[in-house]
């Protein structure tokens, strides 16, 4: 469900677009990088966004401000995040930003959970509030 990849906390998850019966990945799960600097829900590379057929649905645009103050435009759709091994499925905004190379799990998603990171024991704990 959750672990450390090197020193980076990750959640094992799957993304779904229930309206168009799409899932990413088709089989298994992916590692979503926990990014407490990202205030959104879930951000994915454009290829993942397209494989979920998000552009086929009504999507919105927004401006994302980076830590250095620069701004990027993003495209946002609605989807579901299933956390592997937990029985947890949460609906929310799935966002794509040009140039993004990995799946980011943001604070809007994490705010529903008790998330504990213990580098001494190399342990990540993740459960619903």
N, CA and C of each residue as an Amber inpcrd file, in Angstrom:
protein
   387
   0.8290000  -1.1880000   0.0000000   0.0000000   0.0000000   0.0000000
   0.8770000   1.2570000   0.0000000   1.7390000   1.4300000   0.9880000
   2.6380000   2.5780000   1.0230000   4.0250000   2.0870000   1.4060000
   5.0340000   2.8140000   0.9460000   6.4040000   2.3940000   1.2300000
   7.3510000   3.5390000   0.9220000   8.6290000   3.2700000   1.1040000
   9.6680000   4.2150000   0.7040000  10.3590000   3.6700000  -0.5390000
  10.5670000   4.5310000  -1.4930000  11.3290000   4.2090000  -2.6900000
  12.5920000   5.0620000  -2.5890000  13.6770000   4.4610000  -2.1030000
  14.8360000   5.2590000  -1.7060000  14.4500000   6.0210000  -0.4540000
  14.4120000   7.3410000  -0.5360000  13.9670000   8.1700000   0.5830000
  12.6290000   8.8300000   0.2880000  11.9730000   8.4220000  -0.7880000
  10.7330000   9.0620000  -1.2250000   9.5260000   8.2150000  -0.8330000
   8.5700000   8.7950000  -0.0800000   7.3530000   8.0420000   0.2490000
   6.4550000   7.9030000  -0.9800000   5.9470000   6.6960000  -1.1780000
   5.0540000   6.4190000  -2.3050000   3.8280000   5.6460000  -1.8340000
   2.7530000   5.8150000  -2.5800000   1.5370000   5.0220000  -2.3890000
   1.3400000   4.1660000  -3.6270000   1.0110000   2.9070000  -3.4330000
   0.7010000   2.0160000  -4.5590000  -0.7780000   2.2340000  -4.8810000
  -1.0500000   2.6170000  -6.1180000  -2.4260000   2.9610000  -6.4600000
  -2.7670000   2.6500000  -7.9060000  -4.0490000   2.7750000  -8.1800000
  -4.6000000   2.6170000  -9.5220000  -5.5540000   3.7830000  -9.7450000
  -5.6230000   4.2830000 -10.9520000  -6.5140000   5.3800000 -11.3040000
  -7.6170000   4.8610000 -12.2110000  -8.8310000   5.3940000 -12.0240000
  -9.9550000   4.9430000 -12.8440000 -10.8270000   6.0990000 -13.2910000
 -11.3680000   5.9440000 -14.4890000 -12.3950000   6.8200000 -15.0290000
 -13.6240000   5.9270000 -15.1840000 -14.5060000   5.9560000 -14.1930000
 -15.6650000   5.0610000 -14.1910000 -16.6510000   5.3930000 -15.3000000
 -16.7310000   6.6520000 -15.6990000 -17.6860000   7.0560000 -16.7370000
 -17.3850000   6.3970000 -18.0750000 -16.1180000   6.2420000 -18.3940000
 -15.7220000   5.6500000 -19.6730000 -15.0620000   4.2830000 -19.5100000
 -15.1640000   3.7110000 -18.3080000 -14.6240000   2.3830000 -18.0140000
 -13.1510000   2.2480000 -18.4150000 -12.3460000   3.1960000 -17.9430000
 -10.9090000   3.1740000 -18.1910000 -10.1710000   3.0480000 -16.8680000
  -9.0140000   2.3980000 -16.9090000  -8.1960000   2.2330000 -15.7040000
  -6.7230000   2.3490000 -16.0800000  -5.9490000   2.8980000 -15.1520000
  -4.5060000   2.9780000 -15.3450000  -3.8040000   2.5930000 -14.0530000
  -2.8800000   1.6580000 -14.1000000  -2.5880000   0.8380000 -15.2610000
  -3.6570000  -0.2270000 -15.4470000  -3.6700000  -0.8340000 -16.6030000
  -4.6590000  -1.8840000 -16.8900000  -4.5420000  -3.0300000 -15.8890000
  -3.3210000  -3.4290000 -15.6040000  -3.0390000  -4.5060000 -14.6460000
  -2.1110000  -3.9620000 -13.5680000  -2.3000000  -4.4020000 -12.3350000
  -1.3960000  -4.0210000 -11.2610000  -1.6030000  -2.6030000 -10.7650000
  -0.5520000  -2.0440000 -10.2050000  -0.6040000  -0.7120000  -9.6110000
   0.6320000   0.0870000 -10.0180000   0.6020000   1.3790000  -9.7230000
   1.7370000   2.2580000  -9.9600000   2.1420000   2.9010000  -8.6380000
   3.3090000   3.4950000  -8.6250000   3.7760000   4.2170000  -7.4430000
   3.4500000   5.6950000  -7.6130000   2.6160000   6.2210000  -6.7300000
   2.3210000   7.6470000  -6.6990000   3.2270000   8.3010000  -5.6750000
   3.9870000   9.2840000  -6.0850000   4.9340000   9.9480000  -5.1970000
   4.1890000  10.9340000  -4.3040000   4.3700000  10.8010000  -2.9990000
   3.7560000  11.7150000  -2.0380000   4.4990000  13.0400000  -2.1220000
   3.7720000  14.1010000  -2.4870000   4.3690000  15.4180000  -2.6750000
   3.5970000  16.4490000  -1.8510000   4.0830000  16.7340000  -0.6480000
   3.3840000  17.6650000   0.2370000   3.5040000  19.1100000  -0.2390000
   4.3180000  19.3660000  -1.2490000   4.3940000  20.6920000  -1.8450000
   3.3540000  20.9100000  -2.9220000   2.6870000  19.8370000  -3.3400000
   1.6260000  19.9130000  -4.3480000   0.2930000  19.9190000  -3.6140000
  -0.4690000  20.9970000  -3.7570000  -1.7100000  21.1410000  -2.9990000
  -2.9200000  20.5250000  -3.6760000  -2.7540000  19.9690000  -4.8540000
  -3.8550000  19.3440000  -5.5650000  -4.1520000  17.9470000  -5.0500000
  -4.9740000  17.2220000  -5.7810000  -5.4150000  15.8720000  -5.4380000
  -4.4320000  14.8460000  -6.0240000  -4.4730000  14.6660000  -7.3460000
  -3.5720000  13.7620000  -8.0590000  -3.1550000  14.4560000  -9.3550000
  -1.8640000  14.4600000  -9.6450000  -1.3500000  14.9720000 -10.9190000
  -0.6820000  13.8260000 -11.6580000  -0.9530000  13.7350000 -12.9520000
  -0.4500000  12.6170000 -13.7590000   0.1790000  13.1510000 -15.0530000
   1.0990000  12.3860000 -15.6360000   1.6360000  12.7540000 -16.9460000
   0.5180000  12.7700000 -18.0090000   0.7360000  13.5190000 -19.0710000
  -0.2730000  13.6300000 -20.1370000  -0.6600000  12.2670000 -20.7140000
   0.3000000  11.3590000 -20.8590000   0.0020000  10.0370000 -21.4250000
  -0.9720000   9.2680000 -20.5320000  -0.8510000   9.3920000 -19.2330000
  -1.7650000   8.7290000 -18.2920000  -3.1450000   9.3730000 -18.3940000
  -3.1910000  10.7030000 -18.4290000  -4.4430000  11.4540000 -18.5650000
  -5.1790000  11.0070000 -19.8300000  -4.4420000  10.8690000 -20.9220000
  -5.0340000  10.4330000 -22.1890000  -5.4980000   8.9790000 -22.1210000
  -4.7270000   8.0970000 -21.4740000  -5.1190000   6.6850000 -21.4010000
  -6.3900000   6.4970000 -20.5710000  -6.6680000   7.4460000 -19.6720000
  -7.9170000   7.4160000 -18.8970000  -9.0650000   8.0690000 -19.6680000
  -8.7820000   8.5340000 -20.8780000  -9.7600000   9.2240000 -21.7410000
 -10.3260000  10.4820000 -21.1040000  -9.5440000  11.1210000 -20.2570000
  -9.9910000  12.3640000 -19.6110000 -10.2880000  13.4760000 -20.6200000
  -9.4750000  13.6370000 -21.6910000  -9.7770000  14.7090000 -22.6380000
 -11.1220000  14.5360000 -23.3550000 -11.6880000  13.3180000 -23.3520000
 -12.9880000  13.0720000 -23.9800000 -14.1340000  13.6420000 -23.1670000
 -13.8750000  13.9110000 -21.8930000 -14.8980000  14.4410000 -21.0020000
 -14.7360000  15.9490000 -20.8840000 -15.6900000  16.5750000 -20.2820000
 -15.5920000  18.0030000 -20.0140000 -14.5170000  18.2110000 -18.9540000
 -13.4570000  18.8950000 -19.3200000 -12.3770000  19.1680000 -18.3760000
 -12.2850000  20.6740000 -18.1500000 -11.6100000  21.0400000 -17.0950000
 -11.4000000  22.4600000 -16.7990000  -9.9050000  22.7500000 -16.8350000
  -9.5820000  24.0050000 -16.8560000  -8.1880000  24.4410000 -16.8370000
  -7.9540000  25.2190000 -15.5490000  -6.7140000  25.1890000 -15.0640000
  -6.3690000  26.0130000 -13.9160000  -4.8900000  26.3680000 -13.9900000
  -4.5030000  27.3250000 -13.1830000  -3.1050000  27.7420000 -13.1120000
  -2.5040000  27.1490000 -11.8460000  -1.3500000  26.5200000 -11.9860000
  -0.6270000  25.9270000 -10.8630000   0.5950000  26.7990000 -10.5880000
   0.7470000  27.2360000  -9.3540000   1.9090000  28.0440000  -8.9720000
   2.9590000  27.1330000  -8.3470000   4.1640000  27.1960000  -8.8620000
   5.2670000  26.3850000  -8.3580000   5.9680000  27.0900000  -7.2010000
   6.8090000  26.3640000  -6.4990000   7.5110000  26.9000000  -5.3270000
   8.3620000  28.1180000  -5.6790000   8.8870000  28.1720000  -6.8950000
   9.7190000  29.3150000  -7.2900000   8.8950000  30.5140000  -7.7580000
   7.5620000  30.4050000  -7.6830000   6.6770000  31.4950000  -8.0640000
   6.2180000  31.4500000  -9.5110000   6.8220000  30.5880000 -10.3170000
   6.3890000  30.4830000 -11.7120000   5.0340000  29.7790000 -11.7870000
   4.3650000  29.9550000 -12.9070000   3.0250000  29.3840000 -13.0770000
   2.9700000  28.5060000 -14.3150000   2.1750000  27.4380000 -14.2150000
   1.9140000  26.5260000 -15.3290000   0.4090000  26.3460000 -15.4590000
  -0.0330000  26.0490000 -16.6570000  -1.4470000  25.7330000 -16.8630000
  -1.6260000  24.2130000 -16.7750000  -2.7440000  23.8130000 -16.2200000
  -3.0460000  22.3880000 -16.1440000  -4.4380000  22.1370000 -16.6860000
  -4.6930000  20.8850000 -16.9890000  -6.0210000  20.4290000 -17.4130000
  -6.5110000  19.4640000 -16.3450000  -7.7740000  19.5800000 -15.9640000
  -8.3090000  18.8100000 -14.8360000  -9.5640000  18.0600000 -15.2570000
  -9.6130000  16.7640000 -14.9090000 -10.8000000  15.9370000 -15.0860000
 -11.1690000  15.3130000 -13.7450000 -12.1670000  14.4720000 -13.7370000
 -12.5900000  13.7870000 -12.5060000 -12.3120000  12.3010000 -12.6390000
 -11.7990000  11.7040000 -11.5740000 -11.5120000  10.2830000 -11.5970000
 -11.5080000   9.7100000 -10.2020000 -11.1300000   8.4560000 -10.1100000
 -11.0580000   7.7580000  -8.8290000  -9.6400000   7.2620000  -8.6080000
  -9.2270000   7.3020000  -7.3350000  -7.9330000   6.7560000  -6.9270000
  -8.2150000   5.5890000  -6.0030000  -7.6810000   4.4290000  -6.3440000
  -7.8150000   3.2360000  -5.5180000  -6.4430000   2.9460000  -4.9260000
  -6.3480000   2.9450000  -3.5940000  -5.0890000   2.6730000  -2.9160000
  -4.9800000   1.1610000  -2.7190000  -3.9500000   0.5740000  -3.2870000
  -3.7640000  -0.8810000  -3.2690000  -3.7250000  -1.4310000  -1.8500000
  -4.4390000  -2.5250000  -1.6470000  -4.3960000  -3.2370000  -0.3810000
  -5.1330000  -2.5820000   0.7720000  -5.8270000  -1.4770000   0.5050000
  -6.4760000  -0.7640000   1.6050000  -7.9990000  -0.7870000   1.5330000
  -8.5390000  -1.1060000   0.3760000  -9.9840000  -1.0290000   0.1960000
 -10.4730000   0.4060000   0.0690000  -9.5480000   1.3740000  -0.0510000
  -9.9020000   2.7860000  -0.1320000  -9.9990000   3.2120000  -1.5900000
 -11.1290000   3.8350000  -1.9290000 -11.3290000   4.4350000  -3.2460000
 -11.9070000   5.8220000  -3.0270000 -11.2510000   6.8390000  -3.5880000
 -11.6870000   8.2210000  -3.4000000 -11.7620000   8.9150000  -4.7480000
 -12.8780000   9.6030000  -4.9860000 -13.0630000  10.3830000  -6.2010000
 -12.5060000  11.7820000  -6.0070000 -11.9520000  12.3360000  -7.0770000
 -11.4390000  13.6930000  -7.0030000 -10.8470000  14.1460000  -8.3210000
 -10.3140000  15.3650000  -8.3340000  -9.7430000  15.9150000  -9.5570000
  -8.4190000  15.2480000  -9.9400000  -8.3550000  14.8230000 -11.1930000
  -7.1360000  14.2590000 -11.7690000  -6.6020000  15.3210000 -12.7220000
  -5.3840000  15.7370000 -12.4700000  -4.8130000  16.8860000 -13.1640000
  -3.6050000  16.4630000 -13.9770000  -3.3970000  17.1090000 -15.1200000
  -2.1740000  16.8840000 -15.8860000  -1.4960000  18.2190000 -16.1510000
  -0.1920000  18.1830000 -16.0620000   0.6400000  19.3650000 -16.2530000
   1.7150000  19.0050000 -17.2670000   1.8880000  19.8290000 -18.2590000
   2.8830000  19.5780000 -19.2930000   4.2590000  19.3550000 -18.6740000
   4.9310000  18.2920000 -19.1280000   6.2810000  17.9980000 -18.6510000
   6.3460000  17.1220000 -17.4160000   5.2080000  16.8340000 -16.8090000
   5.2030000  15.9850000 -15.6150000   5.5710000  14.5560000 -16.0000000
   6.5060000  13.9570000 -15.2640000   6.9850000  12.6260000 -15.6090000
   6.5500000  11.5140000 -14.6740000   5.8460000  11.8510000 -13.5840000
   5.4110000  10.8270000 -12.6350000   4.0600000  11.2120000 -12.0430000
   3.4580000  10.2760000 -11.3390000   2.1910000  10.5370000 -10.6610000
   2.5040000  11.1620000  -9.3060000   1.8660000  12.3080000  -9.0290000
   2.0540000  12.9950000  -7.7510000   0.7750000  12.8950000  -6.9300000
   0.9240000  12.5490000  -5.6710000  -0.1920000  12.5050000  -4.7160000
  -0.0750000  13.7620000  -3.8670000  -1.0840000  14.6320000  -3.9620000
  -1.0140000  15.9250000  -3.2930000  -1.7400000  15.9780000  -1.9620000
  -1.6430000  17.1440000  -1.3350000  -2.2030000  17.3250000   0.0060000
  -3.7350000  17.2860000   0.0350000  -4.3890000  17.6250000  -1.0840000
  -5.8530000  17.5190000  -1.1150000  -6.2790000  16.0580000  -0.9270000
  -5.5350000  15.1340000  -1.4840000  -5.7910000  13.7040000  -1.2890000
  -5.3710000  13.2750000   0.1160000  -4.1520000  13.6580000   0.5220000
  -3.6040000  13.2260000   1.8090000  -4.3840000  13.7420000   3.0100000
  -5.1130000  14.8430000   2.8570000  -5.8200000  15.4510000   3.9950000
  -6.9080000  14.5450000   4.5700000  -7.2590000  13.4930000   3.8880000
  -8.2770000  12.5470000   4.3710000  -7.6760000  11.3870000   5.1650000
  -6.3720000  11.4170000   5.3480000  -5.6670000  10.2860000   5.9350000
  -4.7200000  10.7040000   7.0500000  -4.4230000   9.7520000   7.9060000
  -3.3070000   9.8920000   8.8420000  -2.1170000   9.2990000   8.0960000
  -1.1610000  10.1480000   7.8150000   0.0100000   9.7550000   7.0470000
   1.2290000   9.9810000   7.9260000   1.9430000   8.9100000   8.2370000
   3.1160000   9.0080000   9.0940000   4.3320000   8.4600000   8.3610000
   5.4120000   9.2180000   8.4540000   6.6550000   8.8650000   7.7910000
   7.7410000   8.7710000   8.8500000   8.3360000   7.5930000   9.0000000
   9.3780000   7.3700000   9.9980000  10.6390000   6.8830000   9.2810000
  11.5660000   7.8260000   9.0530000  12.7990000   7.4640000   8.3630000
  13.6930000   6.5780000   9.2180000  13.6360000   6.7230000  10.5320000
  14.4750000   5.8920000  11.4070000  14.1530000   4.4180000  11.2290000
  12.8780000   4.1020000  11.1820000  12.4430000   2.7120000  11.0100000
  12.1720000   2.3650000   9.5440000  12.3410000   3.3680000   8.6510000
  12.0440000   3.1970000   7.2180000  10.6330000   2.6580000   7.0260000
   9.6870000   3.3640000   7.6570000   8.2970000   2.9130000   7.6230000
   7.3730000   4.0670000   7.2370000   6.3760000   3.7350000   6.4400000
   5.3350000   4.6740000   6.0510000   4.0170000   4.0780000   6.5070000
   3.2180000   4.8770000   7.2070000   1.9120000   4.4380000   7.6780000
   0.8480000   5.3390000   7.0370000  -0.2310000   4.7280000   6.5600000
  -1.2480000   5.4580000   5.8260000  -2.6080000   4.8290000   6.1300000
  -3.5220000   5.5990000   6.7360000  -4.8820000   5.0750000   7.0150000
  -5.8650000   6.2120000   7.0930000  -7.1320000   5.9040000   6.8520000
  -8.1820000   6.9200000   6.8930000  -8.2650000   7.5530000   8.2750000
  -8.6260000   8.8510000   8.3150000  -8.7900000   9.5610000   9.5960000
  -9.9320000   8.9500000  10.3910000
